[in-house]
Amino acid sequence: MDDRIHFIEHKGKRVLVLDFSHATASQMQLLLAYVRIIVGKESPNSVLILANYEGAEVDHEVAMKIKEVLALDRPFVKKAAWVGADRIPHAFMENFHTFSQREIVTFKTREEALDWLVGE
């Protein structure tokens, strides 16, 4: 799991990378459970998250798990940026935003997302 879920440093700031790229629905379930554990160990309002959904399989069950994790992680997350989310159905994205009461900001590239995350 550590090869997919790990911290990096970008411009002097710590960013949690969630590499969901090309994960199957069953892998997504396991990865999302692991994310919940990792984020829950951090200080409130401190985590910067870069999530890569490129080619990930997001079915209804995965979408439900994403909603759950987004809501439970809310107290710990300062900012989150997603890349590769263009293939996630719009209805799911709207549901994530509404349910989690968090802004979900999407970017075309990893570099754009990282720069936004560490910007003030």
N, C-alpha and C positions, 0 to 999 in steps of 0.2 A: 504493500500500500504506500510505503514511503516514496516510491518512485513516482506516484501519481499525486500524492498529497504531501506537500512539503513547503517549508518557508524558504524564501530567497530574499536577497537584499537588492533594492533598486533605488539608486540615488540616495543611499544612506537610510532608507526606510525598509522595515521588515514587511514582506507581503506573503500571504499564504496562497500558494498556487494549488488550485484544484483542477487537475488534468483529467477531465472526463472524456477526452477525445477518443472517438471510436469505441467507446465502452458499450457493451451489450446492456440490456435492461437489468439482468441479474447482477452484472458487475456494478452498475449504477447504484443499485440498492445497497450493496456492501460498501461502496465508496462513500455514499451519503451518510451511512451510519458512522463511518470512521470520521467524517468531517465533523459530525455533531460532537464526538468525543474530543477531538483536537481543539475545536473552537471553544468548547465549554471549559477548557483549562486556562483560557486567556483572561486578561483583565477586561472589565466592562468597557465598551466603546473604544476598543483599542485595535481590533483586527482589520487589516486591509486585505481584501480577498480578490484574487483574479481567478475566475472560473472559465475554463475552456470547454465548450460543449460541441466543438466541431466533430461532426459525424457520430455523436452520441445517440443512443437509442432512448428516446424519451416517450414512453407509452403512458397510459393512464395511471398505472401503479407507480411508475417513476415520478410522474408529475405530482402525485399525492405525497410522495416522500420528499420531494423538493419543497413543496409547500410547508410541510411539517418542519423540515430543517431550517428553512428561511425564518419561520416564526419563532422557533426555539432559540436560534442563534442571534436574533435581533439585538438583545442587550449587549452582546460582545462585539458586534460588527460596527466599525466606524464608516467604512465605505466598501462597496463591492462593485466590480466591473465584470461583465461577461463578454466573451468573444465566441464566435461560432454559434450564436443562438438564433441565427436567421432561419434555421430549419425547424425550430421549435414552434408549434402552432401558436398563432396569435392569441387564441382563446386561452391556452395554457399560460402564456406570458401575462395576460391581463389578470388571470386568476392568481398567479404568483404575487403580483403587485398588490392586489386587493386583499388577499388573505394575510400576507406577511406584513402589510403596512410599511413596506420598505421600498425605496426607490431602486429599481433595477436598471442600471445604465449599461447599454450594450455598445460595443465597439467593433470595427472591422478587423483591427490588428491588435496583437498582443502589446506592441510598443505604445500605441495610443492609449490602451487601457492602463498600462503601468504608469505612464506619465500622468494620466488623470488621477489615478489612485494616490500618488505621492505629492500631487500638487496641493497647494493650500487654498 
